[in-house]
Every structure is written in C-alpha cells, then in structure tokens.
Amino acid sequence: MMKVLLLNPPPVDGVNVVREGRCMQRTATWTTVWAPVSLATTAAVLRDAGLEPRIVDGIVEEIDLAGLGRLVAEWQPGLVVINTATPSIESDLALGALVKESWPAAKTLAMGVHLSALPEESLAMGPDIDMLVRGEPEYTIRDAALALAAGEPLDGVAGLSWRGDDGAVHHNEKRPFIADLDELPFPAWNLVDTGNYRLPFSNKRFLLVASARGCPYGCTFCANKVYYGARLRKRSPKRIVDEMEWVVKEFGITDFLVWSESFTNDQEYAIETAEEIIRRGLKIDWVSNSRVDTVSEKLLKTIKAAGCWMIGYGIESGNQQVLDSVRKGTSLQQAVDAVRMAQQAGLEVTGHCVLGFPGETEETMQQTIDFAKRLKLDYVQFYCAVAFPGSPLYQQCLDSGWLDESDWKYYEQNFSVISTPQLAAVQVMKARDKAFKQYYLQPRVVWNTVRKIRTPGDLANFARMVKDFLSWV
C-alpha cells in the first residue's frame, strides 16, 4: 500500500504568511484551518482509494525542518504532497529537496492557487518538485498516487503538470470541476490533532465545514477562480449537517466555521441549511461569511436560531468609486443595511476591509477606516490589497508596472507591493497600521472586548492576544 504524506509546510526564515498569524481579531485564527481541511479531505479520498495517507500540519505542530526530514526518512512515503501559498511559495517548493535528501525514493507533488495560476514558473522555481496540481486537488492527487503505485505513466492524470525523466514539463488536460460535491468523503480529521485548532477567548476546539466551491462574482482581487472556478457548486444542506453531526459525535467538537466564497450567495440554500440544523436539534455554535448584498432579515434570524453567532462581511472599501473599480458589485448602503440587520438579529459582525487598491488615495483609505468605525462592527480586519497571481488585479498591476516587488514573500495581506501614481506602497502599510490603532483603541471596542472575559482561562487568552496586538502596534 502506497504511503502518501500530506504536508502543510512549517514557517521558514520568518516568512510572515497569513496562515501563521495570530491577531486580535478572531477570524485571523480561523484562516489556519483552511489548509488542514483541504488536506484532510484529500486524505479521506486517498484512504477510500486504498492508499495510506498521513497529515503533517507544520504550522500548528511546530515541527522544524530537521524534524520533518527525520519523519520523512522514518515513514518512507511513496508520495509527498506539499500545500503552498504565494508568500511562502519559494520555501514551500524548496521542501522538495529536503524530501529527496531524506527519502530519495519519494515523489513530490505540490498543490495550491499560486501553482494553478503559474504552473510553468512554479516547476522552474522548484526543481525537486516532480509534479503539481492545477485546480481542485482531491481527485488529481488520488489519480497521480494510484498511477505511481501501479507504475503507470502520468500522462493520463487530468489536472496534473509533471516533469519527465528528460526534464521536460508536461501539462495534462484540464480536470473538470467536481460536479457533485456530496460525493466527497468527510475530512479525515482523525489524522490531525484537533486540539491544535482553537478559538480565541474561549479556547474551545473548532473545525471548518466547507459548504460550497466557486464564485460567480467578478471581484478583481480574487484569484480563487483558477482553483475552484466561477460556477457556484453547493453541497446539499443534508450533507453539511450530516458532517456537523458526525464531528460532534466522533470528536466532541461543537464549534464550526461554515466556509465558502460566500455561504449566503443562494439565500434559500443558506436558510434550508440552517433549518436542517434546527430540525435535528443540533446544539452547535458556528460562524459564516457573506457578501453584503446577499442577506435578508429572514436569513439572518434563521441562522441565528440555528446557532450562528457571528457573520463576516466583505466590506472592502468605504468609497463607492473604489468598490466599483474592483468590480465588487455592492454599495455602501448595502453594507450599512447588512450590518444593521445582522445586529438586530443578535449576531456579532466582522468586517473585512482592504486598503491600497489601484486608484486609492490617502483620503479614500481614511474613508474606509471611518466607514468601519461608523458601522460599529464587533471586529474588523484591515488588509493591504494584494495582486495574487491568477487574479485580474495581478494582470492589471503587471501590465501597468505598479508592482514594487518580485519577491513573492511580500505578496501577503500584511504588506503592500502595489505603488500607483496616486499612492505608494509604503503609504498603504502606514494607513493599515493607523487603521488598526484607530479602530481597536476606541473605548467602545476596548470595553466590548474586555467584557467578554468571564473565566480565568478567558483572561489568560485575552492577555496573550493583547500582548500580540500591542507588540504588533
């Protein structure tokens, strides 16, 4: 039976990736579970195919490179799958060399959005990477592993790019997106330590449940279409709640992040999912994300009744012209209405705001900060605009000569590398620093945060987060 090691790489050389971060806002911690759920789903697919998967989440397990090398040498996998992200792409792909040194018989495969957008460049960057996945990963990885196990050629594996014995790169035909997401097995959470994924304040364990893939909207800053496509593909409400019920029973976890590009894109679907939770009497707490133009009073009240306690909105900007320029397709008034309706339904609200889009000025960035304050959100994440490969924004910045940096490690949301005629990248980063200070040092926000402390454990978690936040400020 072929062994397949699924690896979320450990941080290397201080690369500051969002997935490593721990921040004052609770949603920052939730990003750390996205890679494991993708790997855990892939592991379940591999296991169903008769293969032996193992998951190493280097971010939360705090394994170093020497330890990783020893693990590979001792376990001797036939295939090592490396999850990648744009800012850590160089160090992620460099792990191919570590794998080969530790166990020369292993084949290496990389997966991720960046690779799907730039497969040729990625293989050139990682000479010890034997193959990579373009797009949705589960079935491509399964078929590649089965081909390797059987000694069959790789040219029949759809969605795979691979390096031949002569060094030539081959790109197989594109793999169609999975039409029925219900056919995917539940994630193999038994292969990870679920105690590593915890909420701020309460320190309770939580897991992510993926509800859908694909997004029909045209936001220029989004690169996910190269990975999951533009058509919305939904798991059935029954399947989603079946998974929640299974997690509660098997792992004793009752907190969830319901994740997709936007859970509420289809309002009736979101309501039906919430009603299924209520019908079963499932006592869980969960969080969802949404666009501001895809909610209603009925939807928000229903998800609240089903255990949802917070909703995250893509606010993006407090300037309508900026919103229009990035093709968000929403209005400032819709944001105001969405926040009001959520708060009236008893939900906490997180806003996600971006600074430094092309066309922005110091004035428009301040308008975004002021808009977030006016909305009286419970939490806000302020990001720098990032031109991720695969997004229309990347091509726009590339064509216009607006990218200050070619080093991928700076392509993450704590940094700006976009300098336009109106705004330099350094101004964007200063504005982001100012945004956090102006928002989170408001007396209202400080008080609302402090009053959540109810136990000594809450106090310890709060002290840790304050220390992180103040050191960052």
N, C-alpha and C positions, 0 to 999 in steps of 0.2 A: 504494500500500500504506500503510495507516494505521500511524503510529508510536505506540507505547504505552510511556510511561516509567513504570517501577515503582520507587517510591521508599520506602526506609526512612529516615525523616527524620533529619537531624543533630540533636544536642542543642542546645537553645536556652535561654538565660538560666539555665544551671546546673541545669536540671531533672534531678533525680537519679533516673533510671529504671534499673531492674534491668538492662535490656539494655545500658546504658552501662557497668555496673560492672566492676571488676576486683578480685578479692578473693583472700584467702589460699586459699580452697577452690577446687579446680579446677572444680567444677560451675558456679561463678558465670560463668566464661568461656564455658562451653557455651551459656548462655542467649542469647549474642549471635548464634548461628547460626540460631535458630528463625525469625526474620523472613526472612532470606535464603532459607531452604529453601522457605518458603511462596511468596515472590515468584518464586523460580527455577522452582517447579512451575507457577505461573500463567504465567510467561513461556513455558515449554515448550508449554502448552496454546494460548497465543496464537499461537506460531510455527506449530504444527500447523494452525491455522485460517487461515494465510496472512497474518497480521499481523506487524509488525516490532517486537519488544519490546527494551527496554533496561533494565538494572537499575542503580540507584544506591543503595548501602548507605552512607548518610550517617554511620552510627555508626563504621564501621571505615575508611572512606575519608577521614574528617576534612574533608569539604567544608563550607564555611561558606555562609551564606545568599546572599551576593553571588555566590559561585561557582556555587551551584545556579541562581540566576537567569540567569547567563550561559549555563549549559548548556542550560536550557530555551529561551532565546532562540535559541541557535545550532542546536539539534537540531529545534526546532519540532514537538513531538509533537501528535497529534490528541487524545490522552487521557493524563492523568497520574493514576496510581493511587498513593494515599498510604496506607501502612501506619500504623496508630495503636496507641497503648497508653493505658490510663487515666491514668497520672500525667502524660503529655505530651499529652493529648488537645487541650488548648487551642492549644498551639503547633503541633501536627500539623495541625489543621484550619485554622489561620491561614495555612498554606502555600498554601492555595487562592488567597489574594490575591497572593502572590508569583508564582505560576504565571500568573495572569491579567495581571499587570503585565508579565511577561516575554514572554509569548506569548498575546495576547488570544483567539486562535482555539482554544486548548486547552480541552477539557472536563476537569473534575476529578471524581475518584471516590475515596472513602475506604473502607477495609476495616478490620475488627478486632472483637474481642469486645465492647468498650465500645459500639460503634455498633450491634451486633446487639441489645444489651440496651436501649439508649436511642436509637433512630433519630430520633425527633421532636426530642428535645433536642439531639442531635448536629448535625442540619441547622440548627437555630436558632443553635447556637454557631458554626457555620462558614458564614456567608452566601455565601462564594465556592466552596463545595463544591456541585457540581451534582447529585451522586448518591452513594449509599453502598450497600454490600453488607450484607445481613442474613444471617449464617450463612456456610457454606462458600463460599469466594470464587471458585474457579477458573472454573467454568462461567458464573457470573453475570457476571464481568468479561469473559469471552470474548464472551458474547452481547450485552452492552452495547456493547463495542467494535465488533462486527460491525454492530449496528444503527446506530451513529453513522457508521460508514464508508459504509453504504448509504443514509444519510439517512432511515432508518425510525424510527417512533415507539418510545419506550422502554417503553410500557405493556405490551408482551408479554414483557419480560425478567423471568422469575421470580426472586425473591430480591432485587430492586432497589427501593430507595426513591429518589425523584428529585424535583427541583424543576422545576415547569413554568415556561413563559415569564411567566406571571402571578404567579409566586412561590409558588403553592400547592404543598404537598407531597403526593406520591402514593406509596402503598405498594403495590407489586405483590404478587401472590400469593406465598406461601412456596415456595421451591425445595426439592424433595425432596433428601435427602442422597444422595450418590453411592453407589449400591448395590454396585458392583464397583470397588474402589479400584485393582485391577490395570489398569484401562483408562487411568489417568493416566500420562502420559509421565514419564520420568526428569527430574529437575530440570535446568534449563538452566545448569549450573554453568560453562559456557564464557562466560557473560555476567558473571561476577564474578571478582575476583582471589582465587583460593582461598588464596593466601599470606596473606591477612588473617585467616584463622581458624586459630589455633594453640593447642596445649596448653601449659599451664604446665610448668615443669621442662624437658621435652624440646624445647619449641618446635616440635614437629612439626605439620604441617598435619593437619587433621581435618575431616570433614563429618558432617552429620546424615542418618540414614536413617529416615524415618517408617515405622513398621510397622503402625499401626492408628489408627483415629479413633473417638471416642465412648467413654463410660464409663457402666456400669450402676449404679455405686455412688452413694450419696446424701450425700456429704460436703457440709456446709452452706457451706463456704468456697469451693467451686469454682464458677466461672462458665462453664466451657467447654461446658456442655451447650447453651447458646444458640448456640454456634458449630458444634460437631460432633455434638451430640445425645447421647442416653443409650444408644443401641444400639451395641454393640461391632462395628465393621466392620474386618475384617482384610485386609491384603494377603497374598497367598499366600507361603509360605516361598520358593518358587522365584523369585518376582518380587523379593523383598527381596534375595536372594543374587545374582540377576542384576544388580541395581543396584550392589551392592558390587563385584562382579567388574568391571563397566563402569567404575566410578570408579577402581579400581586400574589398569586398563588405560589409560584415557583421561587420567587426571590424576596417576597415580603416588601416590595417597593411600591409606594402609593403616590409618588410624585412624578410627573411627566412633563416634558416639553413636546407638544404636538407640533411637528415641523413640516413645512413645505415652503415653496416660494411665497405662498400666501394661503393659509388654511381656509380663508373666507372667500376665495375667488368665486366659488359657487356657494352662495348663501344657503340654499336649500340643502345642499350636501352637508355643510357645517352644522346646520340645525338638526338634520337627521342623525348625524354622529353624536351630537350632544343628547338628543332624545334617547338614543340607544343606551348611553351611559346611565341616564336616569331610569329607563325601563328596567335595567338589570339591577338597580340599586347599588351600583358600584361606587364605593366611597373612596374617591381619589381627589387629589389636587393637581391641577395642570395649568399650563401657560400656552398661549397661542400667539402667532404673529399674523399681521393683516395689513392690507392696504387701507387707506382712509376712505376710499370710495366703494368699499365692498362690505359695509356693515350696516345694520339697522337696529332699531330698539329691540325688535323681536329676537334677532340673532344674539345680541349681547346679553339680554336677560336669560335666554335659554342656555347659553354656555356657562353663565354664572351659576345657574341652578344645577348644572352638571358637574360643578367642581372647579371650573376655570376661575382663577383668582387674579390673573393679570393678562393683559393683551399688549403686544408690541406693535407699534405703528411705524411704517416708513414715512416719516415726516419729510426728510431730506433737506428742505430749504424753507426759509421764511420769506422768500422773494418769489413772486409768481413767474417773473421772466426767467429766473434760473430754473424753476421747475419745468417750464415749457421747453427750455433749451436742452434739457436732458431727457425729454420725452416721457416724463413721469406720468402725465395724463391725469393729474389730480390738481385740486385747487386748495388755496389756503383755507377757504371757508369749509371745505370738506374735512380738512384736518381739525378745525375748530369743532365742527359738529360731531365728528367721530370721537374725539376726546370727551366732549360733554356727555354724549350718550353712554360711553363706557363708564364714566364716573358715576352717572346717575344709576347705572345698573349695578354699581357696587364693585366694579373692577378697578384694580390698580392699573396704571398706564405707563408704559415705557415708550419713549420716542427715540427714533434713530435719525440723526441729523448729519449731514455731510457738508464740509467746508472745502472750498477751493475748486469748484467746477469751472470749466472754461467760461469766461465772461463775468466771473465774480469779481467783486471789488471789496475793499475793506468795509464799505458801507453795507453791502449785501450780506456779508458774513455776520456783521453785527445785527442785522435784521433777523437772521436765523437764531442767534443767541437770544435776542429779545422775544422772538416769537415763541421759543421753547419756554421761556420764563412766563410769558403771558398765558400759555396753555396750562400752567401749573401741573406739569407732569410729575409723576412719582419718581421716575428715573429718566435720565437722558444719556444716550451715547453720542458723543461727537466724534466723527471720523474725518480724516483727510480723504479727499477724493483720490482714488487710485485707478490708474489706467491698466487694469488687468488684461493680459493677453486673452484674446477671444471676445473682448467687449468692443462695441463701436467706439467707445471713448479712447481705447488704446490706439485704434487706427487713426482717429482724428488727431490725437496728440502726436503720433508718429509722423503723419503727413504734414503737420503744422510746425514741427520742430520744437515742441513745447516740453519735451522730456529732458530734465536736467541730469538724470542718472540712467546708466545702462546696467548698473549692478542690481540684480533682482532683489537683493536683501532689503532694499529700501521700498519695494513695492508692497507695502502693507499700510494699514489704516492709522498707524501712529505717525507716519511720515508723509510728507508731500514731495513729489518729484516733478510736479507739473508747474511750470512757470509760463504764464501767458503775458501778452502785452499789458494787461490790466493788473496782474498780481504775480508776485514772485513766490516760489515755494516756501521760502523762509517766513513770509508773511502769513501763510496759511497755518504753519505749525505754531506760530505765536498766537494766532487767533484761536486755535484749538486749545492751547494752554489757558488762554483767557476765558474761553467758554466754560471749561470745567470749573474754574475758580468762581466765575460769576454765578454759575448755576448752583453748585453744591455748597457754597458758603452762604447762601441765603438762609436767614433764620428759620423760615418755614421748612426748608428742606432738611436742615440740621435737626430740627425738632421732630419732624415726621420720621426721621431715621432713628433717632435716639429712643423714641417711644416704642419702637418695635422690640426693644430689649426686654425680655421677660424672665430669663433664666441666667445662671452663671455661664452656661455654655454660649448663650447668645452674646453675653458681654465679651467673652474671650474671642469669638468670631468677629464681633464688631471692632474690638481693639486691633485685631490683625488687619482688618480692612482699612481702618483709619490710618494705621502705620504705613500700609502700602500706598494709600492715597496721598498722604502728606509727603512721603518721600518722593513720590512722582511729581507732585506740585512743586 
